């Protein structure tokens, strides 16, 4: 079996809540913004209202602790800050979001 290239982003969603489309949309947003940097995005069906996003095992978003679902802009900023702090996100970037 071939290794999955890094960084590997895993989106775990609740299949009982029908969050597949939301998860696929977020995966598309990630791949559109980081097409040359991201190695893989995997969608994993779960249960119990789960919606988490991890990058190489590091939590990026958790619906239960972060209070809902991320806006695409916030998700992209969190991934950028974690992996590529110098990357400009263009219209998804604001000076207040950069530390």
Gaussian input, Z-matrix of N, CA and C with variables (Angstrom, degrees):
# hf/3-21g

backbone

0 1
 N
 C     1     B1
 C     2     B2     1     A1
 N     3     B3     2     A2     1     D1
 C     4     B4     3     A3     2     D2
 C     5     B5     4     A4     3     D3
 N     6     B6     5     A5     4     D4
 C     7     B7     6     A6     5     D5
 C     8     B8     7     A7     6     D6
 N     9     B9     8     A8     7     D7
 C    10    B10     9     A9     8     D8
 C    11    B11    10    A10     9     D9
 N    12    B12    11    A11    10    D10
 C    13    B13    12    A12    11    D11
 C    14    B14    13    A13    12    D12
 N    15    B15    14    A14    13    D13
 C    16    B16    15    A15    14    D14
 C    17    B17    16    A16    15    D15
 N    18    B18    17    A17    16    D16
 C    19    B19    18    A18    17    D17
 C    20    B20    19    A19    18    D18
 N    21    B21    20    A20    19    D19
 C    22    B22    21    A21    20    D20
 C    23    B23    22    A22    21    D21
 N    24    B24    23    A23    22    D22
 C    25    B25    24    A24    23    D23
 C    26    B26    25    A25    24    D24
 N    27    B27    26    A26    25    D25
 C    28    B28    27    A27    26    D26
 C    29    B29    28    A28    27    D27
 N    30    B30    29    A29    28    D28
 C    31    B31    30    A30    29    D29
 C    32    B32    31    A31    30    D30
 N    33    B33    32    A32    31    D31
 C    34    B34    33    A33    32    D32
 C    35    B35    34    A34    33    D33
 N    36    B36    35    A35    34    D34
 C    37    B37    36    A36    35    D35
 C    38    B38    37    A37    36    D36
 N    39    B39    38    A38    37    D37
 C    40    B40    39    A39    38    D38
 C    41    B41    40    A40    39    D39
 N    42    B42    41    A41    40    D40
 C    43    B43    42    A42    41    D41
 C    44    B44    43    A43    42    D42
 N    45    B45    44    A44    43    D43
 C    46    B46    45    A45    44    D44
 C    47    B47    46    A46    45    D45
 N    48    B48    47    A47    46    D46
 C    49    B49    48    A48    47    D47
 C    50    B50    49    A49    48    D48
 N    51    B51    50    A50    49    D49
 C    52    B52    51    A51    50    D50
 C    53    B53    52    A52    51    D51
 N    54    B54    53    A53    52    D52
 C    55    B55    54    A54    53    D53
 C    56    B56    55    A55    54    D54
 N    57    B57    56    A56    55    D55
 C    58    B58    57    A57    56    D56
 C    59    B59    58    A58    57    D57
 N    60    B60    59    A59    58    D58
 C    61    B61    60    A60    59    D59
 C    62    B62    61    A61    60    D60
 N    63    B63    62    A62    61    D61
 C    64    B64    63    A63    62    D62
 C    65    B65    64    A64    63    D63
 N    66    B66    65    A65    64    D64
 C    67    B67    66    A66    65    D65
 C    68    B68    67    A67    66    D66
 N    69    B69    68    A68    67    D67
 C    70    B70    69    A69    68    D68
 C    71    B71    70    A70    69    D69
 N    72    B72    71    A71    70    D70
 C    73    B73    72    A72    71    D71
 C    74    B74    73    A73    72    D72
 N    75    B75    74    A74    73    D73
 C    76    B76    75    A75    74    D74
 C    77    B77    76    A76    75    D75
 N    78    B78    77    A77    76    D76
 C    79    B79    78    A78    77    D77
 C    80    B80    79    A79    78    D78
 N    81    B81    80    A80    79    D79
 C    82    B82    81    A81    80    D80
 C    83    B83    82    A82    81    D81
 N    84    B84    83    A83    82    D82
 C    85    B85    84    A84    83    D83
 C    86    B86    85    A85    84    D84
 N    87    B87    86    A86    85    D85
 C    88    B88    87    A87    86    D86
 C    89    B89    88    A88    87    D87
 N    90    B90    89    A89    88    D88
 C    91    B91    90    A90    89    D89
 C    92    B92    91    A91    90    D90
 N    93    B93    92    A92    91    D91
 C    94    B94    93    A93    92    D92
 C    95    B95    94    A94    93    D93
 N    96    B96    95    A95    94    D94
 C    97    B97    96    A96    95    D95
 C    98    B98    97    A97    96    D96
 N    99    B99    98    A98    97    D97
 C   100   B100    99    A99    98    D98
 C   101   B101   100   A100    99    D99
 N   102   B102   101   A101   100   D100
 C   103   B103   102   A102   101   D101
 C   104   B104   103   A103   102   D102
 N   105   B105   104   A104   103   D103
 C   106   B106   105   A105   104   D104
 C   107   B107   106   A106   105   D105
 N   108   B108   107   A107   106   D106
 C   109   B109   108   A108   107   D107
 C   110   B110   109   A109   108   D108
 N   111   B111   110   A110   109   D109
 C   112   B112   111   A111   110   D110
 C   113   B113   112   A112   111   D111
 N   114   B114   113   A113   112   D112
 C   115   B115   114   A114   113   D113
 C   116   B116   115   A115   114   D114
 N   117   B117   116   A116   115   D115
 C   118   B118   117   A117   116   D116
 C   119   B119   118   A118   117   D117
 N   120   B120   119   A119   118   D118
 C   121   B121   120   A120   119   D119
 C   122   B122   121   A121   120   D120
 N   123   B123   122   A122   121   D121
 C   124   B124   123   A123   122   D122
 C   125   B125   124   A124   123   D123
 N   126   B126   125   A125   124   D124
 C   127   B127   126   A126   125   D125
 C   128   B128   127   A127   126   D126
 N   129   B129   128   A128   127   D127
 C   130   B130   129   A129   128   D128
 C   131   B131   130   A130   129   D129
 N   132   B132   131   A131   130   D130
 C   133   B133   132   A132   131   D131
 C   134   B134   133   A133   132   D132
 N   135   B135   134   A134   133   D133
 C   136   B136   135   A135   134   D134
 C   137   B137   136   A136   135   D135
 N   138   B138   137   A137   136   D136
 C   139   B139   138   A138   137   D137
 C   140   B140   139   A139   138   D138
 N   141   B141   140   A140   139   D139
 C   142   B142   141   A141   140   D140
 C   143   B143   142   A142   141   D141
 N   144   B144   143   A143   142   D142
 C   145   B145   144   A144   143   D143
 C   146   B146   145   A145   144   D144
 N   147   B147   146   A146   145   D145
 C   148   B148   147   A147   146   D146
 C   149   B149   148   A148   147   D147
 N   150   B150   149   A149   148   D148
 C   151   B151   150   A150   149   D149
 C   152   B152   151   A151   150   D150
 N   153   B153   152   A152   151   D151
 C   154   B154   153   A153   152   D152
 C   155   B155   154   A154   153   D153
 N   156   B156   155   A155   154   D154
 C   157   B157   156   A156   155   D155
 C   158   B158   157   A157   156   D156
 N   159   B159   158   A158   157   D157
 C   160   B160   159   A159   158   D158
 C   161   B161   160   A160   159   D159
 N   162   B162   161   A161   160   D160
 C   163   B163   162   A162   161   D161
 C   164   B164   163   A163   162   D162
 N   165   B165   164   A164   163   D163
 C   166   B166   165   A165   164   D164
 C   167   B167   166   A166   165   D165
 N   168   B168   167   A167   166   D166
 C   169   B169   168   A168   167   D167
 C   170   B170   169   A169   168   D168
 N   171   B171   170   A170   169   D169
 C   172   B172   171   A171   170   D170
 C   173   B173   172   A172   171   D171
 N   174   B174   173   A173   172   D172
 C   175   B175   174   A174   173   D173
 C   176   B176   175   A175   174   D174
 N   177   B177   176   A176   175   D175
 C   178   B178   177   A177   176   D176
 C   179   B179   178   A178   177   D177
 N   180   B180   179   A179   178   D178
 C   181   B181   180   A180   179   D179
 C   182   B182   181   A181   180   D180
 N   183   B183   182   A182   181   D181
 C   184   B184   183   A183   182   D182
 C   185   B185   184   A184   183   D183
 N   186   B186   185   A185   184   D184
 C   187   B187   186   A186   185   D185
 C   188   B188   187   A187   186   D186
 N   189   B189   188   A188   187   D187
 C   190   B190   189   A189   188   D188
 C   191   B191   190   A190   189   D189
 N   192   B192   191   A191   190   D190
 C   193   B193   192   A192   191   D191
 C   194   B194   193   A193   192   D192
 N   195   B195   194   A194   193   D193
 C   196   B196   195   A195   194   D194
 C   197   B197   196   A196   195   D195
 N   198   B198   197   A197   196   D196
 C   199   B199   198   A198   197   D197
 C   200   B200   199   A199   198   D198
 N   201   B201   200   A200   199   D199
 C   202   B202   201   A201   200   D200
 C   203   B203   202   A202   201   D201
 N   204   B204   203   A203   202   D202
 C   205   B205   204   A204   203   D203
 C   206   B206   205   A205   204   D204
 N   207   B207   206   A206   205   D205
 C   208   B208   207   A207   206   D206
 C   209   B209   208   A208   207   D207
 N   210   B210   209   A209   208   D208
 C   211   B211   210   A210   209   D209
 C   212   B212   211   A211   210   D210
 N   213   B213   212   A212   211   D211
 C   214   B214   213   A213   212   D212
 C   215   B215   214   A214   213   D213
 N   216   B216   215   A215   214   D214
 C   217   B217   216   A216   215   D215
 C   218   B218   217   A217   216   D216
 N   219   B219   218   A218   217   D217
 C   220   B220   219   A219   218   D218
 C   221   B221   220   A220   219   D219
 N   222   B222   221   A221   220   D220
 C   223   B223   222   A222   221   D221
 C   224   B224   223   A223   222   D222
 N   225   B225   224   A224   223   D223
 C   226   B226   225   A225   224   D224
 C   227   B227   226   A226   225   D225
 N   228   B228   227   A227   226   D226
 C   229   B229   228   A228   227   D227
 C   230   B230   229   A229   228   D228
 N   231   B231   230   A230   229   D229
 C   232   B232   231   A231   230   D230
 C   233   B233   232   A232   231   D231
 N   234   B234   233   A233   232   D232
 C   235   B235   234   A234   233   D233
 C   236   B236   235   A235   234   D234
 N   237   B237   236   A236   235   D235
 C   238   B238   237   A237   236   D236
 C   239   B239   238   A238   237   D237
 N   240   B240   239   A239   238   D238
 C   241   B241   240   A240   239   D239
 C   242   B242   241   A241   240   D240
 N   243   B243   242   A242   241   D241
 C   244   B244   243   A243   242   D242
 C   245   B245   244   A244   243   D243
 N   246   B246   245   A245   244   D244
 C   247   B247   246   A246   245   D245
 C   248   B248   247   A247   246   D246
 N   249   B249   248   A248   247   D247
 C   250   B250   249   A249   248   D248
 C   251   B251   250   A250   249   D249
 N   252   B252   251   A251   250   D250
 C   253   B253   252   A252   251   D251
 C   254   B254   253   A253   252   D252
 N   255   B255   254   A254   253   D253
 C   256   B256   255   A255   254   D254
 C   257   B257   256   A256   255   D255
 N   258   B258   257   A257   256   D256
 C   259   B259   258   A258   257   D257
 C   260   B260   259   A259   258   D258
 N   261   B261   260   A260   259   D259
 C   262   B262   261   A261   260   D260
 C   263   B263   262   A262   261   D261
 N   264   B264   263   A263   262   D262
 C   265   B265   264   A264   263   D263
 C   266   B266   265   A265   264   D264
 N   267   B267   266   A266   265   D265
 C   268   B268   267   A267   266   D266
 C   269   B269   268   A268   267   D267
 N   270   B270   269   A269   268   D268
 C   271   B271   270   A270   269   D269
 C   272   B272   271   A271   270   D270
 N   273   B273   272   A272   271   D271
 C   274   B274   273   A273   272   D272
 C   275   B275   274   A274   273   D273
 N   276   B276   275   A275   274   D274
 C   277   B277   276   A276   275   D275
 C   278   B278   277   A277   276   D276
 N   279   B279   278   A278   277   D277
 C   280   B280   279   A279   278   D278
 C   281   B281   280   A280   279   D279
 N   282   B282   281   A281   280   D280
 C   283   B283   282   A282   281   D281
 C   284   B284   283   A283   282   D282
 N   285   B285   284   A284   283   D283
 C   286   B286   285   A285   284   D284
 C   287   B287   286   A286   285   D285
 N   288   B288   287   A287   286   D286
 C   289   B289   288   A288   287   D287
 C   290   B290   289   A289   288   D288
 N   291   B291   290   A290   289   D289
 C   292   B292   291   A291   290   D290
 C   293   B293   292   A292   291   D291
 N   294   B294   293   A293   292   D292
 C   295   B295   294   A294   293   D293
 C   296   B296   295   A295   294   D294

   B1=1.4435
   B2=1.5209
   B3=1.3092
   B4=1.4569
   B5=1.5275
   B6=1.3438
   B7=1.4563
   B8=1.5208
   B9=1.3230
   B10=1.4622
   B11=1.5220
   B12=1.3340
   B13=1.4629
   B14=1.5302
   B15=1.3140
   B16=1.4662
   B17=1.5229
   B18=1.2888
   B19=1.4502
   B20=1.5224
   B21=1.3093
   B22=1.4695
   B23=1.5234
   B24=1.3057
   B25=1.4575
   B26=1.5251
   B27=1.3256
   B28=1.4622
   B29=1.5246
   B30=1.3157
   B31=1.4613
   B32=1.5267
   B33=1.3309
   B34=1.4567
   B35=1.5238
   B36=1.3207
   B37=1.4660
   B38=1.5258
   B39=1.3197
   B40=1.4641
   B41=1.5264
   B42=1.3127
   B43=1.4689
   B44=1.5244
   B45=1.3366
   B46=1.4622
   B47=1.5315
   B48=1.3254
   B49=1.4704
   B50=1.5296
   B51=1.3328
   B52=1.4719
   B53=1.5279
   B54=1.3273
   B55=1.4586
   B56=1.5263
   B57=1.3255
   B58=1.4638
   B59=1.5271
   B60=1.3249
   B61=1.4685
   B62=1.5211
   B63=1.3198
   B64=1.4656
   B65=1.5306
   B66=1.3276
   B67=1.4663
   B68=1.5209
   B69=1.3243
   B70=1.4644
   B71=1.5209
   B72=1.3228
   B73=1.4651
   B74=1.5245
   B75=1.3417
   B76=1.4648
   B77=1.5215
   B78=1.3252
   B79=1.4672
   B80=1.5208
   B81=1.3289
   B82=1.4655
   B83=1.5217
   B84=1.3210
   B85=1.4660
   B86=1.5336
   B87=1.3241
   B88=1.4676
   B89=1.5238
   B90=1.3312
   B91=1.4643
   B92=1.5237
   B93=1.3180
   B94=1.4676
   B95=1.5208
   B96=1.3213
   B97=1.4650
   B98=1.5228
   B99=1.3261
   B100=1.4633
   B101=1.5292
   B102=1.3129
   B103=1.4680
   B104=1.5223
   B105=1.3145
   B106=1.4684
   B107=1.5186
   B108=1.3309
   B109=1.4579
   B110=1.5276
   B111=1.3256
   B112=1.4697
   B113=1.5219
   B114=1.3288
   B115=1.4566
   B116=1.5105
   B117=1.3466
   B118=1.4644
   B119=1.5148
   B120=1.3277
   B121=1.4633
   B122=1.5237
   B123=1.3250
   B124=1.4557
   B125=1.5219
   B126=1.3228
   B127=1.4611
   B128=1.5219
   B129=1.3321
   B130=1.4614
   B131=1.5260
   B132=1.3428
   B133=1.4590
   B134=1.5239
   B135=1.3269
   B136=1.4562
   B137=1.5161
   B138=1.3296
   B139=1.4662
   B140=1.5226
   B141=1.3217
   B142=1.4619
   B143=1.5147
   B144=1.3188
   B145=1.4578
   B146=1.5124
   B147=1.3239
   B148=1.4641
   B149=1.5208
   B150=1.3117
   B151=1.4622
   B152=1.5144
   B153=1.3336
   B154=1.4568
   B155=1.5170
   B156=1.3179
   B157=1.4565
   B158=1.5212
   B159=1.3264
   B160=1.4613
   B161=1.5143
   B162=1.3062
   B163=1.4579
   B164=1.5214
   B165=1.3152
   B166=1.4633
   B167=1.5295
   B168=1.3359
   B169=1.4579
   B170=1.5172
   B171=1.3270
   B172=1.4630
   B173=1.5255
   B174=1.3319
   B175=1.4653
   B176=1.5293
   B177=1.3234
   B178=1.4578
   B179=1.5289
   B180=1.3286
   B181=1.4616
   B182=1.5219
   B183=1.3386
   B184=1.4574
   B185=1.5247
   B186=1.3047
   B187=1.4646
   B188=1.5261
   B189=1.3180
   B190=1.4624
   B191=1.5256
   B192=1.3171
   B193=1.4673
   B194=1.5251
   B195=1.3340
   B196=1.4629
   B197=1.5261
   B198=1.3124
   B199=1.4553
   B200=1.5120
   B201=1.3067
   B202=1.4609
   B203=1.5161
   B204=1.3148
   B205=1.4611
   B206=1.5240
   B207=1.3322
   B208=1.4718
   B209=1.5229
   B210=1.3146
   B211=1.4558
   B212=1.5226
   B213=1.3136
   B214=1.4661
   B215=1.5237
   B216=1.3185
   B217=1.4640
   B218=1.5287
   B219=1.3331
   B220=1.4656
   B221=1.5226
   B222=1.3233
   B223=1.4620
   B224=1.5217
   B225=1.3156
   B226=1.4679
   B227=1.5225
   B228=1.3262
   B229=1.4622
   B230=1.5218
   B231=1.3213
   B232=1.4700
   B233=1.5281
   B234=1.3234
   B235=1.4671
   B236=1.5163
   B237=1.3138
   B238=1.4612
   B239=1.5236
   B240=1.3374
   B241=1.4608
   B242=1.5247
   B243=1.3239
   B244=1.4610
   B245=1.5251
   B246=1.3258
   B247=1.4643
   B248=1.5248
   B249=1.3107
   B250=1.4680
   B251=1.5219
   B252=1.3408
   B253=1.4634
   B254=1.5326
   B255=1.3112
   B256=1.4648
   B257=1.5236
   B258=1.3191
   B259=1.4717
   B260=1.5270
   B261=1.3233
   B262=1.4593
   B263=1.5264
   B264=1.3194
   B265=1.4608
   B266=1.5281
   B267=1.3021
   B268=1.4593
   B269=1.5135
   B270=1.3334
   B271=1.4631
   B272=1.5271
   B273=1.3242
   B274=1.4681
   B275=1.5171
   B276=1.3209
   B277=1.4543
   B278=1.5190
   B279=1.3161
   B280=1.4566
   B281=1.5114
   B282=1.2997
   B283=1.4584
   B284=1.5221
   B285=1.3282
   B286=1.4637
   B287=1.5239
   B288=1.3319
   B289=1.4655
   B290=1.5202
   B291=1.3134
   B292=1.4672
   B293=1.5142
   B294=1.3128
   B295=1.4705
   B296=1.4986
   A1=109.61
   A2=115.93
   A3=121.13
   A4=110.36
   A5=116.25
   A6=120.64
   A7=110.27
   A8=115.80
   A9=121.06
   A10=107.60
   A11=117.33
   A12=119.46
   A13=111.64
   A14=115.24
   A15=121.52
   A16=109.66
   A17=117.50
   A18=126.07
   A19=112.05
   A20=114.08
   A21=121.99
   A22=108.01
   A23=116.09
   A24=122.12
   A25=108.19
   A26=115.57
   A27=121.21
   A28=108.94
   A29=115.43
   A30=121.88
   A31=106.88
   A32=116.04
   A33=121.50
   A34=107.63
   A35=116.06
   A36=121.32
   A37=110.10
   A38=116.00
   A39=121.37
   A40=109.43
   A41=115.91
   A42=120.24
   A43=110.64
   A44=117.37
   A45=121.39
   A46=111.66
   A47=115.78
   A48=121.90
   A49=111.79
   A50=116.30
   A51=122.05
   A52=112.92
   A53=116.82
   A54=121.39
   A55=112.72
   A56=117.80
   A57=120.93
   A58=111.50
   A59=117.91
   A60=119.97
   A61=111.98
   A62=117.18
   A63=121.01
   A64=109.77
   A65=116.57
   A66=121.42
   A67=111.31
   A68=116.58
   A69=120.77
   A70=110.81
   A71=116.94
   A72=120.44
   A73=110.50
   A74=117.26
   A75=119.97
   A76=110.57
   A77=117.37
   A78=120.52
   A79=110.32
   A80=116.83
   A81=121.51
   A82=110.60
   A83=118.02
   A84=121.69
   A85=110.54
   A86=116.37
   A87=120.81
   A88=110.18
   A89=116.31
   A90=119.99
   A91=112.34
   A92=117.86
   A93=120.27
   A94=111.29
   A95=116.61
   A96=120.50
   A97=113.25
   A98=116.92
   A99=121.03
   A100=110.78
   A101=117.44
   A102=121.99
   A103=113.38
   A104=117.47
   A105=119.96
   A106=112.69
   A107=117.64
   A108=120.73
   A109=113.95
   A110=117.22
   A111=121.22
   A112=110.55
   A113=115.93
   A114=120.31
   A115=112.91
   A116=116.58
   A117=120.44
   A118=110.05
   A119=115.08
   A120=122.22
   A121=106.18
   A122=115.77
   A123=121.43
   A124=109.57
   A125=116.17
   A126=121.87
   A127=108.42
   A128=116.03
   A129=121.46
   A130=109.22
   A131=118.13
   A132=119.47
   A133=111.45
   A134=115.01
   A135=121.40
   A136=109.26
   A137=115.64
   A138=121.58
   A139=108.84
   A140=115.31
   A141=120.36
   A142=115.48
   A143=118.10
   A144=120.53
   A145=114.56
   A146=116.44
   A147=119.43
   A148=111.64
   A149=115.54
   A150=122.22
   A151=106.36
   A152=115.71
   A153=120.74
   A154=109.88
   A155=114.54
   A156=121.27
   A157=106.60
   A158=115.64
   A159=121.60
   A160=109.10
   A161=115.39
   A162=121.71
   A163=107.90
   A164=116.30
   A165=121.94
   A166=111.32
   A167=116.08
   A168=121.96
   A169=115.19
   A170=118.07
   A171=121.91
   A172=109.87
   A173=118.03
   A174=119.64
   A175=111.69
   A176=115.66
   A177=122.37
   A178=109.30
   A179=116.59
   A180=121.22
   A181=109.92
   A182=115.62
   A183=122.21
   A184=107.00
   A185=116.99
   A186=121.32
   A187=112.41
   A188=116.90
   A189=120.03
   A190=112.52
   A191=118.36
   A192=120.11
   A193=113.00
   A194=117.34
   A195=120.24
   A196=112.51
   A197=117.21
   A198=120.31
   A199=115.05
   A200=117.33
   A201=121.00
   A202=112.74
   A203=113.86
   A204=120.69
   A205=109.81
   A206=116.80
   A207=118.27
   A208=111.61
   A209=115.56
   A210=119.64
   A211=105.87
   A212=117.56
   A213=121.14
   A214=110.72
   A215=116.64
   A216=121.79
   A217=111.14
   A218=116.77
   A219=121.56
   A220=110.60
   A221=117.04
   A222=120.98
   A223=110.92
   A224=117.25
   A225=121.47
   A226=110.84
   A227=117.13
   A228=120.10
   A229=111.22
   A230=117.22
   A231=119.85
   A232=111.33
   A233=116.73
   A234=119.53
   A235=110.78
   A236=116.37
   A237=120.55
   A238=110.98
   A239=116.80
   A240=120.60
   A241=111.61
   A242=116.88
   A243=121.70
   A244=112.33
   A245=117.04
   A246=121.18
   A247=115.70
   A248=117.15
   A249=121.19
   A250=109.71
   A251=118.83
   A252=121.30
   A253=114.95
   A254=118.21
   A255=120.31
   A256=113.02
   A257=117.90
   A258=120.85
   A259=110.60
   A260=115.91
   A261=122.25
   A262=108.43
   A263=116.25
   A264=120.83
   A265=112.71
   A266=117.20
   A267=120.37
   A268=111.57
   A269=117.15
   A270=121.21
   A271=113.34
   A272=117.90
   A273=120.66
   A274=112.12
   A275=116.27
   A276=120.98
   A277=110.60
   A278=115.19
   A279=120.28
   A280=107.74
   A281=116.74
   A282=119.40
   A283=111.30
   A284=117.73
   A285=119.67
   A286=112.35
   A287=117.65
   A288=120.13
   A289=112.81
   A290=117.12
   A291=121.00
   A292=109.39
   A293=115.83
   A294=120.32
   A295=109.70
   D1=136.40
   D2=-178.23
   D3=-79.72
   D4=140.64
   D5=177.08
   D6=-67.92
   D7=147.03
   D8=176.15
   D9=-82.07
   D10=129.46
   D11=-178.53
   D12=-68.84
   D13=148.48
   D14=178.95
   D15=-93.29
   D16=156.62
   D17=-7.57
   D18=-74.02
   D19=144.99
   D20=-178.11
   D21=-110.29
   D22=117.50
   D23=-179.37
   D24=-103.03
   D25=129.79
   D26=179.99
   D27=-117.58
   D28=123.44
   D29=175.83
   D30=-108.04
   D31=114.49
   D32=177.46
   D33=-103.50
   D34=125.53
   D35=-174.16
   D36=-129.06
   D37=157.49
   D38=178.43
   D39=-83.35
   D40=115.23
   D41=178.82
   D42=-72.46
   D43=-30.08
   D44=178.74
   D45=-66.93
   D46=-27.01
   D47=179.91
   D48=-90.64
   D49=-1.16
   D50=-179.63
   D51=61.45
   D52=45.11
   D53=-178.85
   D54=-96.74
   D55=15.94
   D56=178.21
   D57=-59.81
   D58=-48.78
   D59=-177.89
   D60=-62.90
   D61=-39.94
   D62=176.96
   D63=-61.51
   D64=-42.66
   D65=179.64
   D66=-65.34
   D67=-42.94
   D68=179.34
   D69=-64.74
   D70=-38.53
   D71=177.82
   D72=-63.63
   D73=-42.70
   D74=179.21
   D75=-66.08
   D76=-38.19
   D77=176.31
   D78=-61.21
   D79=-42.15
   D80=178.53
   D81=-63.24
   D82=-41.15
   D83=178.55
   D84=-62.71
   D85=-43.17
   D86=179.10
   D87=-62.98
   D88=-48.46
   D89=-177.94
   D90=-67.56
   D91=-30.66
   D92=177.59
   D93=-69.51
   D94=-40.11
   D95=-177.34
   D96=-81.66
   D97=-31.30
   D98=-175.16
   D99=-123.75
   D100=43.47
   D101=-173.66
   D102=-60.91
   D103=-32.01
   D104=-179.12
   D105=-93.21
   D106=-15.17
   D107=-174.78
   D108=-99.37
   D109=-34.27
   D110=-174.69
   D111=-82.01
   D112=133.36
   D113=178.32
   D114=-81.30
   D115=-39.50
   D116=-178.36
   D117=-165.07
   D118=149.70
   D119=170.32
   D120=-125.28
   D121=126.55
   D122=-178.34
   D123=-118.22
   D124=134.49
   D125=174.20
   D126=-100.37
   D127=127.65
   D128=-177.24
   D129=-123.05
   D130=116.82
   D131=178.11
   D132=-70.72
   D133=137.85
   D134=177.75
   D135=-134.68
   D136=-165.17
   D137=179.81
   D138=-140.03
   D139=178.89
   D140=171.75
   D141=71.92
   D142=25.74
   D143=177.91
   D144=74.91
   D145=19.00
   D146=-178.84
   D147=-75.44
   D148=140.30
   D149=169.31
   D150=-152.53
   D151=101.81
   D152=-179.00
   D153=-130.04
   D154=152.29
   D155=174.76
   D156=-128.82
   D157=125.11
   D158=178.36
   D159=-126.25
   D160=148.14
   D161=176.54
   D162=-122.43
   D163=113.19
   D164=-176.68
   D165=49.81
   D166=38.82
   D167=177.69
   D168=89.41
   D169=-13.21
   D170=179.88
   D171=-86.90
   D172=125.38
   D173=179.06
   D174=-62.35
   D175=133.59
   D176=176.45
   D177=-112.39
   D178=-38.16
   D179=179.34
   D180=-152.28
   D181=140.90
   D182=174.58
   D183=-137.80
   D184=116.12
   D185=-176.32
   D186=-54.65
   D187=-38.21
   D188=-175.53
   D189=-74.25
   D190=-36.11
   D191=-178.42
   D192=-95.30
   D193=-25.52
   D194=179.91
   D195=-93.07
   D196=-3.62
   D197=175.06
   D198=78.86
   D199=63.23
   D200=176.54
   D201=104.19
   D202=-155.17
   D203=-177.83
   D204=-100.95
   D205=148.07
   D206=179.91
   D207=-77.52
   D208=146.69
   D209=166.25
   D210=-71.28
   D211=151.20
   D212=-179.24
   D213=-55.91
   D214=-41.54
   D215=-179.04
   D216=-58.89
   D217=-46.57
   D218=-179.01
   D219=-65.94
   D220=-43.15
   D221=178.54
   D222=-59.73
   D223=-46.30
   D224=179.38
   D225=-62.72
   D226=-39.98
   D227=179.13
   D228=-65.40
   D229=-41.51
   D230=179.23
   D231=-64.46
   D232=-43.27
   D233=177.89
   D234=-64.07
   D235=-44.77
   D236=178.76
   D237=-59.51
   D238=-47.64
   D239=-178.71
   D240=-61.57
   D241=-34.03
   D242=179.81
   D243=-74.26
   D244=-42.96
   D245=-169.74
   D246=-107.62
   D247=-39.29
   D248=-173.81
   D249=-136.86
   D250=69.26
   D251=-172.06
   D252=-58.38
   D253=-21.48
   D254=-179.14
   D255=-92.45
   D256=-2.87
   D257=-177.31
   D258=-74.00
   D259=133.49
   D260=175.49
   D261=-87.66
   D262=129.44
   D263=-179.76
   D264=-96.69
   D265=9.05
   D266=178.24
   D267=63.59
   D268=-126.51
   D269=-176.20
   D270=-66.14
   D271=-17.44
   D272=178.00
   D273=-85.67
   D274=-0.06
   D275=-177.62
   D276=-106.46
   D277=140.30
   D278=171.98
   D279=-134.02
   D280=155.83
   D281=-179.25
   D282=-64.22
   D283=-30.39
   D284=-179.86
   D285=-71.13
   D286=-21.82
   D287=-179.19
   D288=-85.48
   D289=-17.95
   D290=-179.01
   D291=-90.37
   D292=135.92
   D293=179.94
   D294=-105.93

